[in-house]
Amino acid sequence: MKRIVILASGSGSNAENIIKYFKESPSIEVSAVLTNKGTAKVLERCDRLNIPGFYFNRAAFTGSQTVVQFLEGLQADLVVLAGFLWKIPSNIIDAYPNKVINIHPALLPKYGGKGMYGDRVHQAIKDNQETETGITIHYVNEHYDEGAIIFQARTTINPDDNVDAIAQKVHQLEYEHFPKVIEKLLT
């Protein structure tokens, strides 16, 4: 059995989509969801979906081996960032080389880096009058959004699309492709 551990900071819609995708899989399971925010809505989703959800603080994440040891205890084969906003420390990257992946709501290398997440990305894309956007699934390294690209998918943007419309198009790509890419990496 291959085990996924999801890291999320917010509402957890991508985490829920991944959990549901693998719910009946005979060979891949979501072992747990970890969050850096005790009030994150993803914890409510975990309760509803009967998946263990855990909160950790910054000291446990960046100042110790606590999270690495926790991931080892869960026997994580893949660490999946699904709306996780903190930079991944080198001890986790070193413990899981090419086993930590992220999804970004734009076509990297454009619109990536520190502070570029969620509606901030969509607003920048709108402000720059881009005609397309998409998602990038990539390996995580020591820099925000600079790891090797695994997969990209595109969608067109109409001039009259507002930030919410752009976000909807990107979410559709995320929900369609992220679980499939995870599955491919684990099989």
C-alpha positions as CSV (number, residue, x, y, z in Angstrom):
1,M,0.0,0.0,0.0
2,K,1.4,3.4,-1.0
3,R,0.7,6.2,1.5
4,I,0.0,9.9,0.8
5,V,0.2,12.6,3.5
6,I,-1.4,15.9,2.5
7,L,-0.2,19.2,3.9
8,A,-2.9,22.0,3.6
9,S,-3.3,25.4,5.2
10,G,-6.9,26.4,4.2
11,S,-10.3,25.1,3.3
12,G,-9.0,21.8,1.9
13,S,-11.1,21.5,-1.3
14,N,-8.1,19.9,-3.1
15,A,-7.4,17.7,-0.1
16,E,-11.0,16.5,-0.1
17,N,-10.9,15.8,-3.8
18,I,-7.7,13.7,-3.4
19,I,-9.1,11.8,-0.4
20,K,-12.3,11.0,-2.3
21,Y,-10.3,9.9,-5.4
22,F,-8.3,7.4,-3.5
23,K,-11.0,6.3,-1.0
24,E,-11.6,3.0,-2.8
25,S,-8.1,2.4,-4.1
26,P,-6.7,-1.0,-3.3
27,S,-3.1,0.3,-3.6
28,I,-3.0,3.9,-2.5
29,E,-4.4,5.6,0.6
30,V,-4.4,9.1,2.2
31,S,-2.9,8.3,5.6
32,A,-3.4,11.8,7.1
33,V,-3.7,15.5,6.6
34,L,-1.3,17.9,8.4
35,T,-2.0,21.6,8.7
36,N,-0.1,24.6,10.0
37,K,-3.4,26.3,11.0
38,G,-5.4,25.0,13.9
39,T,-8.6,26.7,12.6
40,A,-8.2,25.5,9.0
41,K,-11.4,24.2,7.4
42,V,-9.5,21.2,6.1
43,L,-9.7,19.7,9.6
44,E,-13.5,19.8,9.4
45,R,-13.3,18.0,6.1
46,C,-11.0,15.4,7.6
47,D,-13.5,14.7,10.4
48,R,-16.3,14.3,7.8
49,L,-14.2,12.1,5.6
50,N,-12.8,10.0,8.5
51,I,-9.2,10.9,7.7
52,P,-6.8,11.7,10.6
53,G,-6.0,15.5,10.7
54,F,-3.2,17.0,12.7
55,Y,-2.1,20.5,13.5
56,F,1.6,21.5,13.9
57,N,3.2,24.9,14.8
58,R,6.1,26.6,13.2
59,A,8.6,25.3,15.8
60,A,7.7,21.7,15.1
61,F,7.9,22.3,11.4
62,T,11.1,24.4,11.0
63,G,12.9,24.1,14.3
64,S,13.0,20.3,14.8
65,Q,12.6,16.9,13.3
66,T,9.1,16.5,14.7
67,V,7.3,16.7,11.3
68,V,9.9,14.5,9.6
69,Q,9.5,11.9,12.3
70,F,5.7,12.1,12.1
71,L,5.9,11.5,8.3
72,E,8.2,8.6,8.9
73,G,5.8,7.1,11.4
74,L,3.0,7.4,8.8
75,Q,5.3,5.7,6.3
76,A,4.6,8.4,3.8
77,D,5.5,7.5,0.2
78,L,4.5,10.9,-1.1
79,V,4.0,14.3,0.6
80,V,1.4,16.3,-1.3
81,L,1.0,20.1,-0.8
82,A,-2.6,21.1,-1.4
83,G,-2.9,24.8,-0.7
84,F,0.0,24.7,1.9
85,L,1.5,28.1,2.3
86,W,4.7,27.7,4.3
87,K,8.1,27.1,2.7
88,I,9.2,23.5,3.1
89,P,12.3,23.2,5.3
90,S,15.4,21.4,4.0
91,N,15.1,18.6,6.5
92,I,11.8,17.5,5.0
93,I,13.1,17.9,1.4
94,D,16.3,15.9,2.3
95,A,14.2,13.1,4.0
96,Y,11.9,12.9,1.0
97,P,13.9,13.7,-2.1
98,N,11.5,13.9,-5.1
99,K,8.7,12.8,-2.9
100,V,7.2,16.2,-2.0
101,I,5.0,17.7,-4.6
102,N,3.0,20.9,-4.9
103,I,0.2,22.3,-7.1
104,H,0.4,25.9,-8.1
105,P,-2.5,27.8,-9.7
106,A,-0.6,29.2,-12.6
107,L,1.7,28.2,-15.4
108,L,5.1,28.3,-13.8
109,P,7.6,29.9,-14.0
110,K,5.1,32.8,-14.4
111,Y,3.3,34.0,-11.3
112,G,5.2,31.9,-8.8
113,G,7.2,32.7,-5.7
114,K,6.7,33.9,-2.1
115,G,3.3,35.4,-1.6
116,M,1.9,34.2,-4.9
117,Y,-1.0,32.0,-4.0
118,G,-4.8,31.8,-4.5
119,D,-6.5,35.0,-5.6
120,R,-3.3,36.9,-5.6
121,V,-2.2,34.8,-8.6
122,H,-5.5,35.1,-10.4
123,Q,-5.5,38.9,-9.8
124,A,-2.0,39.3,-11.2
125,I,-3.0,37.2,-14.3
126,K,-6.1,39.4,-14.8
127,D,-4.1,42.6,-14.3
128,N,-1.6,41.5,-16.9
129,Q,-4.4,40.6,-19.4
130,E,-3.1,37.1,-19.9
131,T,-5.1,35.0,-22.4
132,E,-4.4,31.7,-20.7
133,T,-3.6,30.3,-17.3
134,G,-3.5,26.9,-15.7
135,I,-2.0,24.7,-13.1
136,T,1.5,23.4,-12.5
137,I,2.3,20.3,-10.5
138,H,6.0,20.3,-9.5
139,Y,8.5,18.8,-7.1
140,V,9.3,20.9,-4.1
141,N,12.8,22.2,-3.6
142,E,14.3,24.8,-1.3
143,H,12.8,27.7,-3.3
144,Y,9.1,28.7,-3.7
145,D,7.7,27.2,-6.9
146,E,11.1,26.5,-8.5
147,G,11.1,22.7,-8.4
148,A,11.1,20.5,-11.5
149,I,7.8,20.6,-13.3
150,I,5.9,17.3,-13.4
151,F,2.7,18.4,-15.2
152,Q,0.9,21.5,-16.6
153,A,-2.6,22.0,-17.9
154,R,-4.0,25.1,-19.5
155,T,-7.2,27.0,-19.8
156,T,-8.2,30.1,-21.8
157,I,-9.1,33.3,-20.1
158,N,-11.8,35.6,-21.7
159,P,-11.3,39.3,-21.4
160,D,-14.5,39.6,-19.3
161,D,-13.5,36.9,-16.8
162,N,-13.2,38.3,-13.3
163,V,-10.9,36.8,-10.6
164,D,-13.6,34.4,-9.5
165,A,-14.2,33.1,-13.0
166,I,-10.4,32.6,-13.4
167,A,-10.3,30.8,-10.0
168,Q,-13.2,28.5,-11.1
169,K,-11.4,27.5,-14.3
170,V,-8.2,26.8,-12.4
171,H,-10.0,24.8,-9.7
172,Q,-11.6,22.6,-12.4
173,L,-8.1,21.8,-13.7
174,E,-6.8,21.1,-10.2
175,Y,-9.7,18.7,-9.4
176,E,-9.4,16.9,-12.7
177,H,-5.6,16.4,-12.9
178,F,-4.0,16.5,-9.4
179,P,-5.2,13.1,-8.2
180,K,-4.4,11.5,-11.6
181,V,-0.8,12.9,-11.5
182,I,-0.4,11.6,-7.9
183,E,-1.6,8.2,-8.9
184,K,0.8,8.1,-11.8
185,L,3.7,9.0,-9.5
186,L,2.9,6.2,-7.1
187,T,2.3,3.4,-9.7
